Amino acid sequence: MDDSKTLLRLNDNETYILYLASPHCVKSLKTPALQTGASSITPNGSVKNLGVIFDQCINMNYYHLKNIHCIKTFLTQEALVTVVHALVTSLIYYCNSLLYGISDNNMNCFQRIQNNEVRIVTNTRKYDHITSILQKLH
């Protein structure tokens, strides 16, 4: 049997490369293409993995919260909770394995996302303390 037929091959349409750097360094980051055999993979500014969009600074885009905030007046409380869990909370739990070893700064970002989820569901204002509300929900 020919060994070249049993090796894994990259799917050029589904293979992405993302160079990671701090927000300060990303502007001066040189991002060469990666050569793998006959294929050349050009770097992207962001990639999607398990439904989460990562950019070069390891920021994760949770645009759903902004959209939910815009439509929350049209939803019942029960529907609002369902939408928040379906579009945001489930995604955080689903991509939990991607979060292993992330920095404290990025972990704080996730805490802010969870705080914003609670604010939307409980109709809490932006500058109200959230700790007591989080404790009531748990």
Secondary structure, 3 states (H helix, E strand, C coil): CCHHHCCCCCCCCCCCECCCCCCCCHHHCCCCCEEECCEEECECCEEEECCEEEECCCCECCCHHHHHHHHHHHCCHHHHHHHHHHHHHHHHHHCHHHHCCCCHHHHHHHHHHHHHHHHHHHCCCCCCCCHHHHHHHC
